[in-house]
Amino acid sequence: MQSKKKVWFILLAALTIGFAAIIFYMTNVKTIEQDTFVKLYTDYLIAQDSLGSDVASSKKIREKLYKKYSVTEEDYLSTINVYNSDQKKWAEFFGKVMENLEAQQKKSRTK
């Protein structure tokens, strides 16, 4: 009888700690503000277009952009996940990226 109580107590404690960890993680997930994310993603697409899209190049490009925009890889990944979960939000975001790309292109033509 005593051992069953210990098992239930340990199980309850484990579930409580697990639940608290999930809540802590979810409240501490940071996403990138949309304007900053649009700029970062635009720069990423431009750099990727000029340097190639192999895995090593892509990683180096992202690392430089993380520093430039003062974000982390976790911020980037959590932001991508948020946008991926909402097609309307992703479409709006990508529209802004396309506008930003067009503006960059016009700027480079006038130079």
N, C-alpha and C positions, 0 to 999 in steps of 0.2 A: 504494500500500500504506500509506504514511504517513497519507494523508488518511482512510482507513477507520479507522485506529486512533484518530485525533482524533475522528471522528464517534462511535465507540463509547464513547470516554472521556467526551465531552460528554453523550451519552445516559445513560450510567451515572451520571454526576454529577447530572444533572437528576432522574433517578428516585430517587436516594438523597435528595436535598434534598426532593423532593416527598413521599416516604415519611416523612421526619423531620418535615416540616411537618404532615402528617396526624396523626401520633402526638402531636405537641406540642399540636395543636388538641384532639384527643379527650381528652387527659389534663387539659387546662385548662378544659374545658367544666364550668361550675358549675351545679348545679341547686339549687333552693330546697327547704329542708327541708319535709316534708309539712305539719306543723302551721302553719307560716308561710304556705305556699302555700294551705292551706284558708282561712285568714283573709283573705289577699289576694284570692282568687277570690270569696269570699263578699262582701267589700266591693265588689268589681268588679261583681258581679251586682246588688247593691242600688243602687249608684250608677247603673249603666246603666239600671235599671228606672225610677229617678226622673228622670234627665236625658235619657233617650232613647238610641237606639242608632245614631245617625249616626256616621260615621267620625271626624269632628273631635272630637266629645264623647267617644267611646270612647278616643281617643288621649290626650286631656287627663286623663281618669279614670285610665288606666293610669300615666301619668307621675307623677301625685300619689301613687298607690299604690306605685310603685317607690321614691319618696323615703320614704314612711311606713314601708315594710318593709325599707328599705336593700338593695334588689336592683336589678339592671339589666334592661334589655329583653332582653339576651342570656340572662341567667339565666332570665327568664320564658319565652322562646321555647324554650330547651333543655329546660326542665322540661316544657313542653307536649309537646314531641317525645318525651320519655321516656315520659310518660303515654299518649300516642297510640299508642306502639308496643306497649303491653301493656294489652289490654282489661280484664283482671282488676284491674290496678292502677288504671286509670281509673275503673272501677265502684266500687272501694273509696274512692277519693278523692272521687268525686262523692257517694257516700253520706254521707261526713263533711261535705261542703259543705252538703248538704240538712239534716243535723242541726244544723249551725251556723246556717243560715238560720232554722230553726224556733226555736232558742234565742234568736236576735236578735228574732224576732217576739214571743215570749213576754215578753221583757224590755221591749219597747216597749209592750206591752199593760198591763203592771203599773205603768208610769210615770204 
